[in-house]
Amino acid sequence: MSASAQFGSTLTEVYSNAARRYDGMPAFFRKEKGGSLSHVTFEGLFERGLDLATALIAMGLEAREHVGLIADNRWEWILSDYGILLAGAADVPRGSDVTDPELLYILTHSDAKVVFVEGRTLLRRLLDLRPQLPHVQHIILMVSDGDPVDEGVHLLDDLLTQGAHLRASGDQSASDRMRAVKPSDLFTIIYTSGTTGTPKGVPLTHANMCSQIEHLPIALRPGDRALSILPIWHSYERVFEMLCISRGVSTHYTSLRALGEDLKSVRPTVMASAPRLWENLYLKILGSVKAAPKIRQTLFHLAYRTTRNVKRAERFFLGQQLDIHGRSVFESAFLAIKHSSAWFLSVLPAFLLDRLVLKKLRAIVGGEFRGTISGGGALQPHVDEFFNFIGIPVLEGYGMTETSPVLAVRTWDNLVIGTVGALYPHTQVRIVDLQTGAILYPDTAHRGGGRGLRGEIHVKGPQVMSGYYKNPDATARVLSDGWMNTGDIGMVTFNDCLKILGRSKDTIVLLNGENIEPLPIEARLLESSYIDQCMVVGQDQKSLGVLIVPSLDHLRGAGVEAKSLAEISLSAKARQLVEEDIRNLINHSSGFKSFERITSFRLLAKTFDVGDEMTNTFKLKRHVITDRYAHLIDEMFHQA
């Protein structure tokens, strides 16, 4: 291990060091069939990982080969990951929702000879595909139900037993293989689900991931408790679990169905999350408030309003109020007077109402929650403010699979709402003019060195991949001299934080040449309780339109008689209610230009679903939605 690497220069060192440092402490918890909890310690996990690695090597797995790992969140996943990496190989992970064409492509393209599968359903699918996968030599079933398995299929439990016996008899192959792992070796190839085209394999090295572990700007402590709910094969949840292992944090696997119960029983202190979770919780809280007696509604609104005044004032004086223009001394003085007045008028009632009202809301996340790191998509501004103001810190981060993935993240000490935080340590950023390619930031020729100027985000750092697996053309499109073109549009604020404004590929160009980012408009529209999902359209049109998935529950609550989305989409009253909200939300007074206003919309009879119109991280597959609803889009603009 290098002298500068506190936690390890390879993940095998990270795993070994965690076993030594946190011996006896619980690493991962799981629920047994009866509902009771069991756990494995850091030392126990490492030893079982060595058992599995020994069996894999005996099976014929060579160093630096690629191993398929097809499963959802479960403790056997992390055990399999340990075994693969300790054997000097790299895993190729994917969730159980993978389609057959994706499975064929990924396993073939990655050259995987050994494949782990979660259960019988996946095993049957893989066996059916096996004639098209002649290179796959061994399949390992993680969870056994006692039934016999086909030839070439191994049970995980049997391999663990075999490896333990081999080690007991003096086999040191796994220890030797582990010590031979280099920082430049791959530890994984993650195939991006992507919003467009065929999945691309993103190969990440031990050095890529260890740079994230070594330079973490957020304090995680031994004994912290984390809930794992995001797909484990996704790079964001993956890095979070690696960070937890390196810091002695215990991880509890959960699901959307069990989340409410687990928040109460586990009482997590930290977790990684996606914006959708907080948006759903926000709507649930507001729904409860709306259904409460008038006195409780009044108390809630007073509590939130006074707390918001206090928090905004405190953030201003801490230098944590968003600044994208570079405030003058006079502006700052005016705001100082404004926030001081609001603070003095609100601080006492906020203190009292916090204990009476908001403390109960914080209990929803267990009562010991220090915060969540939200990633995988943009957090809606009103949701962002709400949770941070009521005392549930949301530390939004930003990154991509190709960057291991974190490029920027808020911290508890630098929580600037409206941004994704400061750059990750040792990361460089350029803001590049989309039209000319000129570097806008950093450039001393511009005011503030280019802060506040919008352009395409290019990054460079130890977490950036070297290129797509067996895809030099795709690599050349995004990488140049170590600089990664993220394809995102953003700016560096005068707080020295990164603010994301949209995707360069998502940019809508109207007939008059105006370039419009749809994300801020969509974020604003989602503040309507009548709108569950939406996508702004208007490429090469005179104006903008929007496809809307309406909220069945809220519209029915407003008096619309309907039993399904299909009926809601045809309801004149539903259209009227939604249209009023669109006008109230997207207008000049709310900061939108005339060409950003919505002139037409259509209500859809079906939700946008993960794996269909959305990726696993809830990002819209705009090309899929555009193709699917082309007739409605044409009709919308033809009538407009």
Secondary structure, 3 states (H helix, E strand, C coil): CCCCCCCCCCHHHHHHHHHHHCCCCEEEEEECCCCCEEEEEHHHHHHHHHHHHHHHHHHCCCCCCEEEEECCCCHHHHHHHHHHHHCCCEEEEECCCCCHHHHHHHHHHCCCCEEEECCHHHHHHHHHHHHHCCCCCEEEECCCCCCCCCCCEEEHHHHHHHHHHHHHCCCCHHHHHHHCCCCCCEEEEEECCCCCCCCCEEEEEHHHHHHHHHCCCCCCCCCCEEEECCCCCCHHHHHHHHHHHHHCCEEEECCCCCHHHHHHHHCCCEEEECHHHHHHHHHHHHHHHHHCCHHHHHHHHHHHHHHHHHHHHHHHHCCCCCCCCCCCHHHHHHHHHHHHHHHHHHHHHHHHHHHHHHHHHHHHHCCCCCEEEECCCCCCHHHHHHHHHHCCCEEEEEECHHHCCEEEECECCECCCCCCCEECCCCEEEEECCCCCCEEECCCCCHHHHCCCCEEEEEECCCCCCCCCCCHHHHHHHEECCEEEEEEEEEECCCCCEEEEEECCCCEECCCCCEECHHHHHHHHCCCCCEEEEEEECCCCCCEEEEEEECHHHHHHCCCCCCCHHHHHCCHHHHHHHHHHHHHHCCHHHCCCHHHCEEEEEECCCCCCECCCECCCCCECHHHHHHHCHHHHHHHHHHC
